[in-house]
């Protein structure tokens, strides 16, 4: 379902809509929210995909009969096997891998191979799979986690500027599973003052550090808006506005003479305690067509490698930071745990106040899982590469080219003795030519080996800590 179809369904059902997060004015319900779970281009129509949303395992699959993505609870009603390990059969039905039960796009059981002929036990409500409403916006598949009847009465978290003058935007996109909570990630991205130091050497520079005089313009249960009059890089890029739409969307928006209009848009989907999936969109309306040309020319997988490096700049210390905050009382006592003497932390305070004021505690009864080792905290393969169509495809190609380069080098050198044996006199340029080809091939092999590692693992030492 597209944004337009979603809005049309809203209008037809009711002239009013439900607030995001449920109707209780004193409590924000994380279930009554639309969450992005995948970029549509990363889903496969020929096999199911798996995702965990708010500690609930889901299976996502393409219903070719109705031509739309379906989202079910990842649990067969028969013996509770995960349906994501099954397949989409020849009739376009989702098939359980354990005993072959099949399900339609609406979750109804279509067949039980083990039932005697003439019986209709597959029609029992107990044979159905729980399904979730889904819709598509910004090229992402969204899932509604709460009551079905509320889904299409609840607004989707849309980045409004991106659906205005769509053709003018050039957008870089990425995603990654992050080893800390959704609220911690939102707090981090809302904090513009950290960029100069944390991301020094990637997208920041310590020399740009300066007072950050933030102001909150509006604030309520549905989020807040803010403004930074001077803006980044000591005012060189112009003023920046910030929007937080509770509980999972925020964006920064600025317009400058040098760059045109640029945005940082972040959607955060809670997976489980201490884990979330971030969807980052970087929209540009350039003042010049030259940067737009180069961005479109850059392969998506190459952009993802660089964006992963930026995410890893603060991935380690944020994992520990949220655990320290939890020990000191969490959001309820953030003012005692944090020392926030300047306006640069105003948006951080506003987010934590939102949590407290609307009882919006995420996984309040659970404890954080055990901290993984350093290498696991910056692994890239399972948290991104495996699930990204661009990066997984590039990795496969790089492995093929690398293997081919090694084979060609081996063949060339193995043929030299034979050539000398059967040919009495060789031209003088043959040996240097063979040497050059071998050096190029072997250099390519080594370079691609370093590139291949970047799909699996982040850099242990962030740019800010390297000796210049």
HUTA-V722588 format. One record per residue. RES is the residue in three letters. PSI is psi in whole degrees, 0 to 359 (* if undefined). Layout:
RES_PSI + RES_PSI
This chain:
UNK_135 + UNK_174 + UNK_314 + UNK_317 + UNK_321 + UNK_313 + UNK_321 + UNK_319 + UNK_322 + UNK_313 + UNK_318 + UNK_324 + UNK_322 + UNK_148 + UNK_348 + UNK_161 + UNK_163 + UNK_149 + UNK_146 + UNK_133 + UNK_12 + UNK_175 + UNK_350 + UNK_114 + UNK_343 + UNK_358 + UNK_131 + UNK_121 + UNK_112 + UNK_343 + UNK_323 + UNK_60 + UNK_148 + UNK_130 + UNK_138 + UNK_142 + UNK_331 + UNK_149 + UNK_135 + UNK_324 + UNK_344 + UNK_357 + UNK_153 + UNK_129 + UNK_347 + UNK_1 + UNK_153 + UNK_155 + UNK_159 + UNK_144 + UNK_150 + UNK_122 + UNK_120 + UNK_43 + UNK_10 + UNK_121 + UNK_130 + UNK_153 + UNK_134 + UNK_130 + UNK_159 + UNK_120 + UNK_100 + UNK_339 + UNK_312 + UNK_2 + UNK_53 + UNK_160 + UNK_138 + UNK_147 + UNK_121 + UNK_161 + UNK_135 + UNK_63 + UNK_116 + UNK_134 + UNK_347 + UNK_290 + UNK_20 + UNK_22 + UNK_144 + UNK_121 + UNK_339 + UNK_343 + UNK_3 + UNK_211 + UNK_169 + UNK_117 + UNK_183 + UNK_337 + UNK_4 + UNK_19 + UNK_153 + UNK_124 + UNK_129 + UNK_137 + UNK_346 + UNK_308 + UNK_8 + UNK_12 + UNK_143 + UNK_153 + UNK_141 + UNK_176 + UNK_340 + UNK_359 + UNK_358 + UNK_140 + UNK_130 + UNK_334 + UNK_145 + UNK_101 + UNK_335 + UNK_352 + UNK_144 + UNK_152 + UNK_138 + UNK_346 + UNK_156 + UNK_39 + UNK_341 + UNK_347 + UNK_356 + UNK_142 + UNK_333 + UNK_345 + UNK_356 + UNK_155 + UNK_139 + UNK_129 + UNK_158 + UNK_142 + UNK_145 + UNK_157 + UNK_164 + UNK_132 + UNK_144 + UNK_35 + UNK_22 + UNK_146 + UNK_121 + UNK_147 + UNK_140 + UNK_123 + UNK_346 + UNK_215 + UNK_134 + UNK_320 + UNK_343 + UNK_345 + UNK_304 + UNK_11 + UNK_351 + UNK_125 + UNK_143 + UNK_149 + UNK_89 + UNK_138 + UNK_96 + UNK_316 + UNK_335 + UNK_343 + UNK_5 + UNK_129 + UNK_53 + UNK_319 + UNK_343 + UNK_345 + UNK_137 + UNK_124 + UNK_124 + UNK_141 + UNK_145 + UNK_172 + UNK_163 + UNK_147 + UNK_129 + UNK_139 + UNK_44 + UNK_172 + UNK_158 + UNK_319 + UNK_324 + UNK_320 + UNK_316 + UNK_316 + UNK_318 + UNK_315 + UNK_329 + UNK_339 + UNK_92 + UNK_338 + UNK_344 + UNK_344 + UNK_317 + UNK_322 + UNK_306 + UNK_318 + UNK_23 + UNK_127 + UNK_348 + UNK_283 + UNK_8 + UNK_172 + UNK_131 + UNK_332 + UNK_345 + UNK_357 + UNK_134 + UNK_168 + UNK_140 + UNK_101 + UNK_90 + UNK_155 + UNK_142 + UNK_126 + UNK_311 + UNK_152 + UNK_133 + UNK_194 + UNK_333 + UNK_1 + UNK_203 + UNK_163 + UNK_149 + UNK_173 + UNK_142 + UNK_102 + UNK_314 + UNK_316 + UNK_179 + UNK_165 + UNK_46 + UNK_39 + UNK_3 + UNK_340 + UNK_0 + UNK_177 + UNK_154 + UNK_130 + UNK_152 + UNK_138 + UNK_131 + UNK_118 + UNK_111 + UNK_143 + UNK_7 + UNK_12 + UNK_136 + UNK_155 + UNK_149 + UNK_145 + UNK_124 + UNK_155 + UNK_128 + UNK_157 + UNK_326 + UNK_314 + UNK_346 + UNK_210 + UNK_130 + UNK_147 + UNK_153 + UNK_113 + UNK_128 + UNK_124 + UNK_137 + UNK_124 + UNK_118 + UNK_127 + UNK_302 + UNK_180 + UNK_121 + UNK_16 + UNK_138 + UNK_168 + UNK_127 + UNK_135 + UNK_117 + UNK_129 + UNK_133 + UNK_88 + UNK_142 + UNK_141 + UNK_94 + UNK_147 + UNK_335 + UNK_153 + UNK_349 + UNK_307 + UNK_326 + UNK_320 + UNK_314 + UNK_325 + UNK_316 + UNK_334 + UNK_335 + UNK_127 + UNK_144 + UNK_320 + UNK_326 + UNK_321 + UNK_320 + UNK_322 + UNK_316 + UNK_322 + UNK_326 + UNK_322 + UNK_319 + UNK_317 + UNK_324 + UNK_348 + UNK_323 + UNK_11 + UNK_323 + UNK_306 + UNK_334 + UNK_327 + UNK_317 + UNK_323 + UNK_315 + UNK_332 + UNK_322 + UNK_318 + UNK_319 + UNK_317 + UNK_332 + UNK_9 + UNK_357 + UNK_204 + UNK_328 + UNK_329 + UNK_33 + UNK_327 + UNK_329 + UNK_325 + UNK_318 + UNK_143 + UNK_110 + UNK_78 + UNK_350 + UNK_166 + UNK_352 + UNK_338 + UNK_14 + UNK_319 + UNK_328 + UNK_313 + UNK_318 + UNK_321 + UNK_313 + UNK_325 + UNK_323 + UNK_316 + UNK_313 + UNK_314 + UNK_328 + UNK_20 + UNK_44 + UNK_55 + UNK_130 + UNK_122 + UNK_53 + UNK_333 + UNK_0 + UNK_159 + UNK_154 + UNK_144 + UNK_167 + UNK_141 + UNK_126 + UNK_171 + UNK_173 + UNK_314 + UNK_322 + UNK_329 + UNK_334 + UNK_18 + UNK_146 + UNK_335 + UNK_305 + UNK_333 + UNK_347 + UNK_297 + UNK_311 + UNK_327 + UNK_359 + UNK_121 + UNK_323 + UNK_312 + UNK_320 + UNK_323 + UNK_317 + UNK_319 + UNK_318 + UNK_317 + UNK_319 + UNK_317 + UNK_319 + UNK_314 + UNK_319 + UNK_316 + UNK_319 + UNK_319 + UNK_320 + UNK_318 + UNK_316 + UNK_317 + UNK_317 + UNK_318 + UNK_315 + UNK_312 + UNK_331 + UNK_336 + UNK_339 + UNK_313 + UNK_322 + UNK_319 + UNK_315 + UNK_328 + UNK_320 + UNK_342 + UNK_122 + UNK_315 + UNK_123 + UNK_147 + UNK_149 + UNK_334 + UNK_350 + UNK_310 + UNK_314 + UNK_323 + UNK_316 + UNK_321 + UNK_318 + UNK_315 + UNK_318 + UNK_317 + UNK_317 + UNK_314 + UNK_317 + UNK_323 + UNK_319 + UNK_319 + UNK_315 + UNK_317 + UNK_313 + UNK_331 + UNK_318 + UNK_320 + UNK_320 + UNK_320 + UNK_331 + UNK_341 + UNK_344 + UNK_324 + UNK_143 + UNK_178 + UNK_133 + UNK_327 + UNK_116 + UNK_159 + UNK_323 + UNK_338 + UNK_3 + UNK_146 + UNK_132 + UNK_*
